[in-house]
């Protein structure tokens, strides 16, 4: 086995993922800084510094395992499952010059054709995939997930999500407060009147800030759509990684299987090989229903449709 000099890299899609997460990162940093200053007036900088350093925990092996077990609902393979997975994993990593022992194989107890690349070193497959796919097809799925790791998709996605948590928590609280104020406005006389005034003042303040920092506001609004587009591109690149290692035909077989299963069930969902983490796992997404909602659904989809992926695989199938 020839090990590549560079075991990991960061491709354009991973870099763009990080850049698109930057406004959310700045918003979260501002929130952490304000809270730190309120709690530790003389050492407010310490909270922000600790929060910045906390990103390294995402690549700490015990933390990764806790993430896999508690958030992604994964488990360690049984000896029988491992005896099936390990030879295929060694074959995949040998073809690509990757040190396979640097990664951990996990199992998800699911009845769906699915797999995922998470954190810095986790590759998971569902029990269904393990039981129903042939050796070649399962190896192709593993090669796809390895592509997410070696191209930097998995860690860049995790890091972006990690540093966006404070902003998301505050936004969730703000939405709940807006709902509370709305209920108060509609049902409580004078109290409702003052609540409406407060809501208008707060809305005006937010509007002024948005106008002052319009570029940041526009970026935050557009970020979900841009991130979805980049994530779709990352899926195609992971497919290329598997196909370049010689797994193109087997990967195409898996995509055709999923497409046929959707047609038989009368569904218009798009199953897709996993991206980075649970939210981007290979599975069915809810079908969008026509009109504007259908367009938004496509724009926010984290995976390309079957036709797109098979089209990009076509050059590898002719070899």
TIGULO-751680 format. One record per atom (N, C-alpha, C): residue in one letter; y, z, x. Coordinates in steps of 0.001 Angstrom, whole numbers, padded with zeros to 6 digits, always signed. Layout:
aYZX ...
***
This chain:
x-001201+000000+000849 x+000000+000000+000000 x+001247+000000+000881 x+002148-000909+000625 x+003396-000985+001374 x+004510-000333+000556 x+005076+000742+001100 x+006154+001434+000390 x+007492+000765+000702 x+008265+000499-000339 x+009585-000108-000158 x+010515+000880+000544 x+011435+000357+001353 x+012383+001235+002045 x+013246+002002+001055 x+013679+001306+000018 x+014505+001949-001000 x+013651+002176-002238 x+013378+003424-002507 x+012532+003773-003649 x+013294+003691-004968 x+014580+003890-004901 x+015412+003833-006102 x+016691+003086-005791 x+017296+002561-006823 x+018590+001899-006679 x+019379+002166-007954 x+020550+001624-008015 x+021339+001691-009250 x+021849+000282-009526 x+021384-000303-010621 x+021810-001667-010913 x+023092-001662-011740 x+023542-002853-012086 x+024825-002983-012785 x+024816-002250-014118 x+023704-002341-014846 x+023656-001688-016161 x+023779-000174-016033 x+023135+000406-015022 x+023230+001847-014817 x+024655+002255-014455 x+025309+001444-013616 x+026692+001743-013230 x+027623+001662-014441 x+027429+000635-015264 x+028280+000485-016452 x+028033+001625-017433 x+026772+002077-017552 x+026471+003227-018391 x+027304+004437-017979 x+027349+004685-016684 x+028123+005818-016178 x+029618+005639-016446 x+030121+004432-016232 x+031542+004180-016453 x+031924+004373-017920 x+031062+003931-018824 x+031354+004071-020249 x+031304+005526-020704 x+030570+006345-019968 x+030494+007764-020301 x+031665+008553-019711 x+032468+007905-018859 x+033525+008628-018147 x+034569+009254-019081 x+035060+008564-020121 x+036008+009210-021037 x+035410+010457-021707 x+034142+010389-022103 x+033491+011563-022692 x+033381+012682-021668 x+033117+012298-020430 x+033046+013291-019358 x+034399+013993-019176 x+035492+013218-019166 x+036822+013808-019013 x+037162+014733-020175 x+036808+014300-021394 x+037060+015149-022569 x+036279+016449-022458 x+035015+016367-022044 x+034199+017571-021886 x+034744+018464-020783 x+035185+017846-019690 x+035753+018628-018590 x+036998+019383-019038 x+037851+018737-019830 x+039048+019395-020350 x+038675+020572-021239 x+037661+020395-022082 x+037213+021468-022969 x+036689+022652-022158 x+035848+022362-021164 x+035287+023425-020325 x+036400+024141-019562 x+037380+023392-019063 x+038482+023992-018311 x+039304+024933-019192 x+039588+024508-020421 x+040368+025350-021347 x+039597+026621-021685 x+038326+026484-022014 x+037519+027656-022357 x+037384+028599-021165 x+037228+028048-019975 x+037116+028870-018772 x+038401+029642-018516 x+039528+028971-018746 x+040817+029624-018541 x+041019+030765-019542 x+040542+030573-020769 x+040668+031626-021779 x+039768+032815-021481 x+038556+032544-020989 x+037596+033614-020727 x+037813+034273-019370 x+038224+033469-018381 x+038450+033981-017027 x+039824+033538-016545 x+040878+034212-017007 x+042246+033770-016687 x+042516+033630-015191 x+041935+034514-014386 x+042203+034482-012950 x+041261+033558-012186 x+040171+033150-012846 x+039191+032295-012167 x+038742+031171-013094 x+039691+030586-013796 x+039361+029530-014742 x+038702+028334-014102 x+038997+028099-012815 x+038422+026956-012108 x+036914+027099-011923 x+036426+028367-011944 x+035021+028602-011652 x+034112+027996-012726 x+034530+028111-014003 x+033718+027561-015083 x+033551+026056-014954 x+034666+025355-014665 x+034595+023909-014499 x+033728+023513-013319 x+033837+024278-012232 x+033047+023980-011041 x+031553+024177-011307 x+031212+025274-011988 x+029806+025537-012317 x+029255+024472-013257 x+030102+024036-014199 x+029662+023009-015145 x+029399+021688-014421 x+030272+021334-013479 x+030066+020109-012703 x+028777+020190-011888 x+028537+021372-011309 x+027339+021551-010485 x+026066+021558-011332 x+026218+021889-012628 x+025033+022000-013485 x+024310+020669-013655 x+024992+019569-013402 x+024351+018265-013537 x+023144+018104-012637 x+023160+018825-011499 x+022022+018744-010578 x+020752+019304-011203 x+020902+020199-012194 x+019733+020781-012852 x+018916+019734-013596 x+019557+018634-013946 x+018841+017580-014659 x+017735+016968-013802 x+017815+017155-012472 x+016822+016595-011568 x+015985+017686-010899 x+016129+018916-011408 x+015345+020043-010930 x+013998+020013-011644 x+012895+019961-010889 x+011588+019741-011489 x+011247+020721-012613 x+011417+022036-012430 x+011121+022951-013548 x+011981+022675-014786 x+013248+022300-014569 x+014119+021966-015698 x+013636+020693-016383 x+013227+019700-015593 x+012684+018469-016165 x+011459+018754-017019 x+010586+019637-016527 x+009376+019954-017280 x+009704+020669-018583 x+010691+021568-018515 x+011115+022257-019741 x+011703+021261-020728 x+012480+020295-020219 x+013038+019237-021058 x+011928+018428-021710 x+010933+018045-020919 x+009820+017245-021439 x+009052+018006-022514 x+008815+019281-022268 x+007978+020069-023174 x+008719+020437-024457 x+009958+020860-024340 x+010661+021444-025481 x+011553+020468-026238 x+012116+019480-025561 x+013005+018537-026235 x+012323+017211-026554 x+011430+016784-025682 x+010772+015494-025886 x+009379+015629-026492 x+008931+016873-026676 x+007613+017139-027284 x+006482+016471-026523 x+006549+016520-025219 x+005492+015975-024378 x+004570+017093-023902 x+003402+016722-023442 x+002444+017676-022883 x+001764+017043-021682 x+001128+017883-020869 x+000374+017361-019735 x-000878+016645-020229 x-001299+015595-019561 x-002521+014889-019982 x-003764+015761-019795 x-004744+015552-020640 x-006045+016190-020449 x-006741+015495-019270 x-007784+016104-018694 x-008502+015437-017589 x-008985+014037-017964 x-009449+013867-019194 x-009917+012555-019623 x-008762+011552-019686 x-007610+011981-020240 x-006445+011091-020322 x-005933+010739-018925 x-005963+011737-018044 x-005477+011511-016686 x-006376+010534-015934 x-007694+010604-016206 x-008631+009684-015543 x-008373+008239-015960 x-007784+008039-017129 x-007425+006682-017568 x-006071+006275-017003 x-005133+007191-016999 x-003764+006858-016610 x-003592+006686-015100 x-004165+007591-014325 x-003879+007615-012890 x-004241+006316-012166 x-005422+005713-012392 x-005715+004449-011694 x-004726+003335-012046 x-004313+003291-013321 x-003340+002273-013735 x-001987+002535-013092 x-001596+003795-013028 x-000319+004158-012414 x-000327+003819-010918 x-001445+004081-010255 x-001538+003743-008827 x-001436+002236-008623 x-002044+001475-009522 x-001974+000012-009404 x-000545-000490-009610 x+000136+000073-010589 x+001517-000334-010884 x+002437+000002-009724 x+002344+001231-009222 x+003240+001646-008138 x+002910+000922-006833 x+001631+000622-006611 x+001257-000112-005395 x+001854-001507-005397 x+001846-002170-006555 x+002408-003529-006640 x+003907-003544-006379 x+004583-002465-006738 x+006049-002430-006626 x+006532-001665-005395 x+005593-001127-004591 x+005982-000405-003384 x+006635+000928-003647 x+006253+001564-004736 x+006854+002845-005129 x+005855+003963-004889 x+006349+005101-004427 x+005506+006279-004245 x+005237+006906-005613 x+004055+006640-006143 x+003726+007082-007496 x+003679+008576-007656 x+003371+009314-006571 x+003267+010770-006667 x+004613+011439-006895 x+005678+010678-006765 x+007011+011235-007019 x+007274+011419-008511 x+006423+010843-009350 x+006632+010889-010797 x+005520+011681-011479 x+005794+012148-012684 x+004826+012904-013461 x+004505+012155-014748 x+003227+012084-015071 x+002764+011421-016279 x+002558+012449-017381 x+003139+012158-018554 x+003055+013068-019691 x+002561+012300-020917 x+002122+013064-021918 x+001591+012486-023151 x+002377+013013-024352 x+002670+012112-025289 x+003259+012509-026567 x+002207+012319-027662 x+001957+013376-028425 x+000980+013293-029518 x+001614+012573-030697 x+001560+011276-030650 x+002180+010432-031681 x+001244+009292-032032 x+001329+008843-033279 x+000523+007721-033754 x+001299+006413-033705 x+002305+006333-032844 x+003099+005120-032701 x+002932+004555-031297 x+003069+003266-031191 x+003049+002584-029895 x+004382+002863-029218 x+004359+003677-028162 x+005607+004180-027621 x+005430+004620-026174 x+006528+004665-025448 x+006540+005190-024091 x+007980+005506-023738 x+008182+006290-022688 x+009556+006642-022331 x+009663+007002-020863 x+010871+006807-020348 x+011237+007261-019008 x+012343+008276-019185 x+012142+009474-018652 x+013116+010538-018890 x+013443+011277-017605 x+014650+011823-017584 x+015122+012626-016459 x+014950+011850-015150 x+014550+012530-014083 x+014447+011837-012807 x+013044+011422-012435 x+012023+012047-013073 x+010665+011824-012590 x+009605+011793-013689 x+009989+011664-014952 x+009025+011769-016047 x+008741+010399-016659 x+007467+010096-016805 x+007021+008900-017514 x+006048+009368-018589 x+006371+009086-019837 x+005529+009531-020937 x+005010+008365-021761 x+003801+008500-022259 x+003232+007516-023187 x+002635+008271-024367 x+002553+007615-025494 x+001966+008256-026662 x+000443+008189-026600 x-000178+009105-027318 x-001633+009107-027415 x-002135+007792-028018 x-001386+007261-028991 x-001750+005992-029630 x-001808+004871-028590 x-000797+004797-027741 x-000760+003755-026703 x-001949+003892-025763 x-002260+005129-025413 x-003358+005384-024494 x-004693+004949-025092 x-004851+005142-026388 x-006130+004857-027048 x-006274+003395-027468 x-005182+002723-027795 x-005273+001392-028402 x-005002+000231-027454 x-004286+000468-026370 x-003940-000637-025473 x-005019-000850-024434 x-005177-002103-024030 x-006092-002410-022928 x-005488-001921-021618 x-006296-001934-020559 x-005791-001482-019260 x-004577-002295-018820 x-004660-003619-018958 x-003543-004465-018550 x-002291-004207-019357 x-002459-004039-020659 x-001309-003790-021533 x-000675-002431-021234 x-001509-001411-021028 x-000980-000089-020709 x-000285-000095-019356 x-000832-000828-018397 x-000180-000945-017085 x+001179-001619-017216 x+001277-002613-018090 x+002558-003296-018305 x+003594-002341-018876 x+003163-001486-019812 x+004067-000492-020394 x+004540+000478-019311 x+003615+000932-018467 x+003982+001852-017382 x+004934+001182-016395 x+004703-000102-016112 x+005587-000829-015196 x+006994-000948-015774 x+007084-001140-017080 x+008384-001198-017751 x+009124+000125-017579 x+008431+001232-017812 x+009074+002549-017679 x+009471+002832-016236 x+008615+002436-015309 x+008958+002604-013893 x+010235+001827-013563 x+010399+000668-014196 x+011613-000125-013987 x+012864+000639-014354 x+012800+001424-015434 x+013957+002234-015818 x+014285+003272-014749 x+013249+003815-014114 x+013487+004826-013080 x+014052+004212-011809 x+013403+003182-011292 x+013812+002657-009986 x+015142+001915-010053 x+015544+001465-011234 x+016835+000779-011376 x+017968+001731-011751 x+017647+003006-011939 x+018685+004006-012200 x+019041+004205-013650 x+018348+003527-014576 x+018691+003652-015994 x+018441+005068-016524 x+017307+005656-016123 x+016916+006954-016676 x+017886+008053-016258 x+018168+008141-014951 x+019015+009244-014505 x+020479+009053-014910 x+020960+007810-014955 x+022355+007596-015355 x+022548+007925-016836 x+021557+007584-017653 x+021625+007910-019076 x+021597+009418-019288 x+020684+010094-018578 x+020578+011547-018709 x+021857+012238-018257 x+022400+011802-017133 x+023607+012428-016601 x+024778+012242-017559 x+024906+011044-018127 x+025973+010808-019093 x+025839+011699-020313 x+024600+011833-020829 x+024381+012692-021993 x+024621+014155-021658 x+024204+014571-020462 x+024353+015965-020024 x+025828+016363-020013 x+026666+015539-019403 x+028076+015883-019276 x+028879+015639-020552 x+028281+015002-021540 x+028968+014783-022814 x+028724+015911-023811 x+027830+016842-023480 x+027445+017899-024430 x+028635+018732-024923 x+029521+019251-024046 x+030653+020047-024557 x+031516+019278-025561 x+031814+018022-025270 x+032610+017218-026192 x+031914+017018-027522 x+030604+016786-027484 x+029853+016577-028723 x+029805+017852-029563 x+029657+019005-028898 x+029619+020270-029626 x+030956+020540-030318 x+032040+020300-029589 x+033370+020519-030178 x+033607+019550-031326 x+033184+018300-031162 x+033360+017317-032233 x+032564+017719-033473 x+031368+018273-033271 x+030557+018739-034403 x+031266+019878-035137 x+031887+020788-034369 x+032628+021896-034987 x+033833+021369-035752 x+034543+020405-035163 x+035718+019820-035823 x+035327+019159-037141 x+034229+018432-037150 x+033774+017778-038390 x+033442+018795-039477 x+032810+019895-039070 x+032489+020935-040058 x+033762+021569-040612 x+034758+021768-039743 x+036029+022326-040208 x+036729+021373-041168 x+036664+020083-040878 x+037280+019089-041766 x+036610+019125-043131 x+035273+019227-043147 x+034561+019306-044428 x+034955+020564-045190 x+035075+021677-044450 x+035450+022947-045080 x+036843+022864-045692 x+037774+022277-044930 x+039148+022136-045431 x+039171+021209-046643 x+038389+020135-046592 x+038341+019200-047720 x+037845+019878-048979 x+036797+020694-048851 x+036274+021433-050005 x+037322+022403-050533 x+038032+023053-049605 x+039068+024010-050007 x+040207+023308-050740 x+040583+022128-050241 x+041665+021365-050865 x+041334+021015-052308 x+040090+020599-052529 x+039713+020110-053858 x+039429+021227-054862 x+039245+022465-054382 x+038817+023489-055337 x+039593+024788-055381 x+040657+024951-054605 x+041330+026251-054571 x+042847+026105-054596 x+043423+025936-055712 x+044856+025986-055989 x+045791+026040-054805 x+046538+027175-054685 x+047558+027293-053645 x+046930+027273-052251 x+045790+027928-052106 x+045107+027912-050810 x+044749+026478-050424 x+044344+025728-051435 x+044026+024333-051185 x+045238+023536-050753 x+046400+023857-051336 x+047635+023167-050966 x+047952+023381-049497 x+047890+024656-049041 x+048205+024943-047639 x+047147+024373-046700 x+045916+024337-047178 x+044864+023724-046372 x+045136+022233-046202 x+045611+021581-047283 x+045943+020159-047204 x+047087+019923-046232 x+048099+020811-046271 x+049221+020698-045337 x+048725+020820-043904 x+047853+021821-043673 x+047301+022022-042330 x+046522+020806-041874 x+045761+020219-042774 x+044975+019039-042442 x+045876+017857-042093 x+046956+017681-042844 x+047898+016589-042565 x+048584+016772-041224 x+048990+018021-040916 x+049650+018299-039639 x+048697+018033-038480 x+047451+018514-038636 x+046459+018298-037579 x+046186+016804-037406 x+046104+016076-038529 x+045869+014635-038454 x+047011+013916-037774 x+048238+014333-038076 x+049399+013727-037441 x+049403+013996-035941 x+049013+015212-035551 x+048963+015545-034124 x+047935+014694-033405 x+046760+014550-034032 x+045712+013718-033427 x+046176+012274-033311 x+046875+011781-034345 x+047375+010410-034323 x+048385+010206-033203 x+049286+011173-033010 x+050282+011067-031944 x+049618+011042-030572 x+048610+011918-030387 x+047896+011944-029114 x+047173+010614-028896 x+046569+010087-029977 x+045846+008822-029872 x+046785+007679-029508 x+048008+007702-030088 x+048983+006658-029771 x+049483+006784-028335 x+049622+008033-027879 x+050100+008262-026521 x+049055+007830-025495 x+047799+008175-025818 x+046704+007818-024905 x+045791+006811-025612 x+046362+005709-026038 x+045650+004755-026872 x+044447+004155-026169 x+044571+003965-024833 x+043450+003338-024125 x+042222+004249-024126 x+042440+005554-023910 x+041327+006506-023929 x+040725+006580-025324 x+041623+006617-026347 x+041139+006683-027731 x+040324+005433-028081 x+040828+004266-027662 x+040110+003014-027935 x+038753+003002-027233 x+038726+003522-026009 x+037476+003574-025261 x+036451+004462-025947 x+036910+005629-026457 x+035998+006549-027135 x+035431+005928-028408 x+036266+005169-029116 x+035806+004524-030353 x+034821+003403-030042 x+035136+002633-029000 x+034298+001473-028676 x+033060+001836-027876 x+033057+003020-027256 x+031978+003396-026341 x+030582+003290-026943 x+030338+003765-028183 x+028969+003655-028719 x+028459+002220-028794 x+029344+001286-029150 x+028942-000117-029255 x+028696-000720-027866 x+029567-000371-026923 x+029403-000879-025565 x+028159-000293-024908 x+027934+001007-025127 x+026745+001648-024566 x+025468+001041-025131 x+025480+000743-026434 x+024305+000123-027057 x+024029-001241-026432 x+025087-002010-026190 x+024920-003329-025579 x+024362-003215-024163 x+024861-002232-023416 x+024370-002032-022051 x+022924-001558-022062 x+022585-000694-023018 x+021212-000204-023117 x+020251-001343-023454 x+020688-002261-024312 x+019849-003430-024608 x+019620-004256-023344 x+020656-004376-022547 x+020520-005118-021290 x+019567-004399-020336 x+019618-003069-020343 x+018716-002293-019487 x+017264-002520-019870 x+017002-002680-021171 x+015630-002958-021610 x+015134-004291-021056 x+015989-005291-021080 x+015611-006603-020552 x+015346-006507-019047 x+016164-005729-018346 x+015976-005582-016901 x+014679-004846-016582 x+014333-003852-017405 x+013058-003152-017202 x+011890-004095-017478 x+012044-004975-018461 x+011021-006001-018705 x+010868-006905-017483 x+011982-007283-016880 x+011941-008132-015691 x+011209-007424-014550 x+011443-006115-014427 x+010778-005349-013372 x+009260-005411-013541 x+008794-005229-014771 x+007358-005289-015039 x+006822-006698-014826 x+007569-007694-015287 x+007108-009077-015180 x+007062-009538-013720 x+008039-009133-012922 x+008077-009529-011513 x+006896-008950-010744 x+006351-007836-011236 x+005187-007214-010600 x+003885-007844-011084 x+003982-008850-011961 x+002797-009544-012427 x+002285-009113-013779 x+003078-008303-014499 x+002632-007786-015791 x+003286-008503-016973 x+003927-009645-016717 x+004620-010359-017781 x+003735-010736-018955 x+002590-011386-018720 x+001730-011774-019849 x+001255-010583-020672 x+000895-009483-020001 x+000426-008294-020718 x+001552-007645-021520 x+002750-007652-020934 x+003893-007095-021655 x+004200-007938-022888 x+004108-009253-022760 x+004320-010142-023904 x+003276-009872-024991 x+002044-009590-024587 x+000995-009256-025560 x+001366-008016-026364 x+001894-007013-025676 x+002287-005776-026361 x+003411-006054-027357 x+004392-006841-026946 x+005504-007162-027846 x+005016-007953-029056 x+004084-008879-028840 x+003519-009647-029962 x+002734-008726-030905 x+002019-007760-030349 x+001277-006802-031176 x+002225-006015-032074 x+003314-005562-031508 x+004276-004770-032264 x+004957-005618-033331 x+005265-006847-032967 x+005896-007763-033919 x+004956-008049-035091 x+003680-008276-034792 x+002695-008545-035848 x+002510-007331-036744 x+002512-006145-036145 x+002354-004920-036938 x+003518-004747-037896 x+004718-005080-037451 x+005885-004982-038323 x+005796-005985-039470 x+005336-007184-039161 x+005226-008196-040212 x+004187-007802-041259 x+003067-007257-040811 x+002014-006846-041729 x+002471-005725-042652 x+003309-004852-042128 x+003789-003737-042943 x+004966-004142-043831 x+005404-005411-043700 x+006531-005887-044497 x+007840-005310-044042 x+007879-004853-042808 x+009080-004188-042282 x+009901-005175-041488 x+011187-004912-041443 x+012071-005716-040591 x+012591-004872-039448 x+011850-003811-039121 x+012266-002955-038025 x+011970-003627-036708 x+012589-003122-035652 x+012363-003671-034312 x+011824-002578-033422 x+010519-002635-033123 x+009957-001692-032172 x+010288-002184-030779 x+010363-001271-029825 x+010730-001689-028487 x+010177-000730-027469 x+009783-001267-026304 x+009341-000405-025230 x+010455+000545-024864 x+010055+001726-024526 x+010995+002817-024353 x+012054+002549-023309 x+013185+003135-023580 x+014248+003127-022609 x+014275+004457-021902 x+015387+005167-021930 x+015569+006357-021144 x+015696+007558-022053 x+014644+008268-022191 x+014726+009468-022991 x+014270+009252-024404 x+014190+010335-025137 x+013627+010295-026477 x+014421+009414-027411 x+015723+009438-027305 x+016524+008656-028232 x+016352+007170-028035 x+015831+006791-026892 x+015638+005362-026643 x+014174+005012-026557 x+013355+005790-027211 x+011920+005587-027104 x+011472+004347-027851 x+010315+003858-027434 x+009741+002707-028091 x+009207+003150-029437 x+009795+002678-030495 x+009359+003056-031816 x+010119+002227-032815 x+009968+002521-034067 x+010694+001745-035065 x+012037+002368-035336 x+013025+001543-035523 x+014321+002046-035947 x+014531+001642-037393 x+015302+002411-038089 x+015510+002144-039505 x+016147+000790-039710 x+015597-000047-040569 x+016176-001371-040777 x+017558-001282-041405 x+018470-002081-040882 x+019803-002120-041461 x+019775-002970-042719 x+020619-002654-043657 x+020600-003344-044939 x+021834-004206-045106 x+021683-005458-044809 x+022679-006484-045120 x+024130-006165-044872 x+024959-007186-044952 x+026409-007075-044923 x+026918-006377-043684 x+027985-005612-043897 x+028649-004937-042786 x+027723-003934-042122 x+026943-003198-042970 x+026037-002216-042419 x+025007-002893-041509 x+024547-004077-041907 x+023596-004803-041085 x+024184-005183-039745 x+025414-005627-039725 x+026076-005999-038487 x+026248-004784-037585 x+026716-003669-038151 x+026898-002457-037366 x+025563-001953-036832 x+024520-002089-037661 x+023200-001673-037213 x+022743-002448-035991 x+022989-003746-035992 x+022622-004569-034847 x+023452-004220-033620 x+024739-003972-033839 x+025614-003655-032712 x+025276-002305-032083 x+024749-001386-032889 x+024417-000054-032388 x+022954+000073-031973 x+022186-000991-032125 x+020773-000938-031736 x+020645-000763-030229 x+019736+000111-029832 x+019546+000378-028405 x+018531-000572-027769 x+017876-001412-028585 x+016858-002323-028062 x+017091-003747-028571 x+016833-004739-027751 x+016917-006128-028217 x+015787-006420-029203 x+015942-007474-029984 x+014857-007855-030889 x+013744-008529-030096 x+012602-008723-030751 x+011439-009301-030069 x+011738-010683-029499 x+012416-011514-030298 x+012680-012886-029862 x+013450-012890-028551 x+014460-012029-028438 x+015277-011967-027221 x+014437-011558-026021 x+013620-010544-026199 x+012836-010051-025071 x+011779-011074-024636 x+011138-011691-025610 x+010129-012701-025277 x+010764-013926-024634 x+011980-014259-025056 x+012710-015373-024452 x+012974-015098-022972 x+013374-013864-022648 x+013630-013522-021249 x+012347-013429-020441 x+011223-013172-021089 x+009945-013101-020380 x+009339-014484-020152 x+009807-015486-020899 x+009203-016822-020874 x+009032-017389-019468 x+010021-017290-018556 x+009827-017869-017218 x+008646-017247-016467 x+008345-015987-016729 x+007231-015325-016046 x+005887-015722-016647 x+005899-016208-017869 x+004644-016577-018539 x+004177-017961-018131 x+005059-018742-017506 x+004709-020115-017116 x+004095-020187-015729 x+004112-019048-015030 x+003620-019073-013646 x+002087-019141-013606 
***
